[in-house]
Amino acid sequence: MWPEPREAYLPRDDSARTLLEAAERIFAEDLLDAAIATYRHFADRYPDLPAAEIASLRIGQCHTLAERHAEAAAQYEQFLETYPDSSLRPMALLWSGVSHIQIGEPAKARERLEEAVTRFPTSAYAEGARQRLQALAKPPPTRPEGHHKSLP
């Protein structure tokens, strides 16, 4: 469920396209910190290009893959604020929700996941959001009797 740069997002400018393609190759090699730096460089250098959306989202994905969930959540939130009308919004909402679950923010997770389901009900990301909302609705597992944590 990761975006592939579609033709609409690929820069026409050769230097911009080369930089984005380099970032994508670095990302594909799992060199996540280097990919983050390259995507940031791209977004800083070409903030008005549609591909800046891909770069911003990819930064969050790199943090997700590196299991830096707080950084991922912050990046997805920045993406959602910066690109409120992006066609990538359903994906960002899902991954924002997942990141907020990981850092123990169920209310924020629920808000993001519910938006994905409500605003983009036919999206593949809405289905993922529904599954995570169901998991959030389940009560936490209880400890069996006799397994109470002793007090200090």
Buried (B, 14 or more C-beta within 10 A) or exposed (E): EEBEBEEEBBBEEEEBBEBBEBBBEBBEEEBBEBBBBBBBBBBEEBEEBBBBBBBBBBBBBBBBBBEBBBBBBBBBBBBBEEBEEBBBBBBBBBBBBBBBBBBEBEEBBBBBBBBBBEEBEEBEBBBBBBEBBEEBEEEEEEEEEEEEEEEE
